Each structure stands twice: as C-alpha cells, then as structure tokens.
Amino acid sequence: MKKSIYSVITGTGNYIPSEIKRNEDFLSHEFYDTDGTKLSKSNQEIIDKFLEITTIAERRYVTEDLVTSDIAFFAALDAIKSANIDKEELDYIIVAHNFGDVNSNTKKSDIVPSLAARVKFKLEIENPNCIAYDLPFGCPGWLQGIIQADYFIKSGDAKKILVIGSEVLSRVSDPHDRDSMLYADGAGATILEAKESDKPIGIIAHKTRSDTYLYSQMLHMDKSYNVNEDNKNDIFLKMNGRKLYQYALEKVPQAIKDCLEKSAIHINNIKKVLIHQANGKMDDAILKRLYRLYDMVEMPKNIMPMTIEWLGNSSVATVPTLLDLILKGKMALHNIKKGDTLVFASVGAGMNINAMVYKA
C-alpha cells in the first residue's frame, strides 16, 4: 500500500505561571455594570454566582517581569525537549496570541517585531529558512496554527513546525468588570512533524468557520466600566457573555460534527474531546448538544478533560496546555494511548470556530 504524509504531534510543552489568583482575591474589587453604575450585589454574591456559572475557582497570572513572548519561549523549550529535535531543523514557528507583549507598567500592546520572531531569537535559531510569524485568531488561534502547519506539511513545504499558543490576559482585563475573573495567563507549545504511513495517523481532518458578519462584536476592546483619570486612555477586553454563550451552544457542536463527518469517523470512536477551556458549564453544554446531534443522550465518562477550574481561561494556551498535561501523565483519570482518536475544538473572538480530528 502506498504511504502518505501525515502531520503528527511529536512533542508538547507548557508554561503555567506561578502566581495563583483565587476567587476570594476579587472580594476587594469594585465591580461596575456596562453603564458605569456600581453593581448593587455584594462581591461575595458576585463571586459565588461566577463560580456556579463558570466552574472557575482560581487562575494563574504571570509575574511582573514576564510578557507573552517570554512564556511562549518557555513552552517552546519544553516542547523541543519533549520532541527531542534539533531546533535548527524547524521550518516554521507559529505563535498564536491576540495582544502581543503587554508590559505590566504601560499596559500597551507591543507586536513589532512579531512574537514569533522574538521566540526564534530567544531560542537562538540561526537558520534563515525557519520562518517565524504570528497568528491572531481569537481563542482558536493555536488550533488554527496547527491547521496551517498541516497544510505546510501536506504540501511538502515543511517537515517540522513549532506551534505555540501564548497569552497574558491579566493585563488586558478590566478590574472593574466581573468578566475579568474568567481570564488567565499561560502558554502551550506543540511540535508537528511529517510522518509517512500506509494508514491514517496524526491529523485526519479539520474544519474552520468565521461568523464575522453577525457576531464580530461579541468580543472587543473598550474603556473600563469605571472610567477615571488613571485609566481613561486604556482599553480592556470586553465580552457579551450571554450572546457568546448562545452562539457557542448553537454553532460549536455542529462544527465538530461537520469535522467528524469530513473524517468519516463516528463520535462513538472518539476517546477524548479536548475543547477550549472557556467556561466549564458552557463546555459541558456544548458536549451534550454534540451527542444530541447523534441522537445520543448518554455520554462516555471522562471524555472531556478540564483544567478551567484551576487554570482559568488562558485563551490560545488552554488546549495545548491541556494536551501536554495529559500526555505527561499530569491529569488524573485521563490518558492518551497510541491508536486513540481525539477531537480538538475551540471558539472565540471573530467569531471563529475550529475543530480537528486526530489519531494518536
């Protein structure tokens, strides 16, 4: 049988920041509504409701001396070591992020040169044929980077690609917006390599959609809900949480099903669903609706590993970090064995959704 080229994950890495920010740490915050009025509920009520809706109890923040490209570099080192490759053999470095390097003092976005160029510099890669570029695509950015890397590999343009998802959301979060409790910092990295095989392995199929015409404003940048002299020139990440939740429940399950159909693999054959850690309750609802599309009420136990309870929503970093933790035996009750078929999925600003079917 003729062998084909497939894109296979051969190494993973992550950087989980050291600073733990627990829900109770927000008790001293002043929360305001969208119209600038102070919320009437007590902070304890706000925090209790937040935990009930999202399942997030704590999240991680970077220390003041670090920026997004720094933690992307740390995750990259981990992935390169995991894959046991020569860094000079990398054909591409793709860094998914949304805000660039945001310094703790200025809170301004810095994206020149690109974060990928900064990571390549920090890795001390001299090879001029290692192409480094950034990918801003909302929370699905890391997975979209993997999809682009698959195209490069399948075309014969590349053999080894480093894809990183890195974000520092703590510095673009409005401390007066209760949604700020969602956001976290972190980085995850993946090495994708070209492998010959006479049967399907690695990336089997992927699917992406962008619903920008109707939904592009559900995540955007705007002023603080409590505008004062200190922050009047700053802008922060804002979200229409209710509409985003509805959008995700309506569109993400179908996008995953479309990808599964493209791969000709039934959901019964899926061992794990690795979904963007955006909101615990929302992800549960997405999974239930996915199975309902197959007229199935019962779902397999432990099919959807979650880290959001203790890592929060670190955007592009959530899925590669989750994958790395599982592969390195750091997620209780979860493992990935050779031959297992996985689904990856993400949803975020744009609005963008992507999904991928992968055979380990």
Secondary structure, 3 states (H helix, E strand, C coil): CCCEEEEEEEEEEEECCCEEEEHHHHCCCCCECCCCCECCCCHHHHHHHHHHHHCCCEEEECCCCCCHHHHHHHHHHHHHHHHCCCHHHCCEEEEECCCCEECCCCCCEECCCCHHHHHHHHHCCCCCCCEEEEECCCCCHHHHHHHHHHHHHHCCCCCEEEEEEEEEHHHCCCCCCHHHHHECEEEEEEEEEEEEECCCCEEEEEEEEECHHHHCCCEEEECCCCCCCCCCCCCEEEECHHHHHHHHHHHHHHHHHHHHHHHCCCHHHCCEEEECCCCHHHHHHHHHHHHHCCCCCCCCCCCCCCCHHHHCECHHHHHHHHHHHHHCCCCCCCCCCCCCEEEEEEEECCCEEEEEEEEC
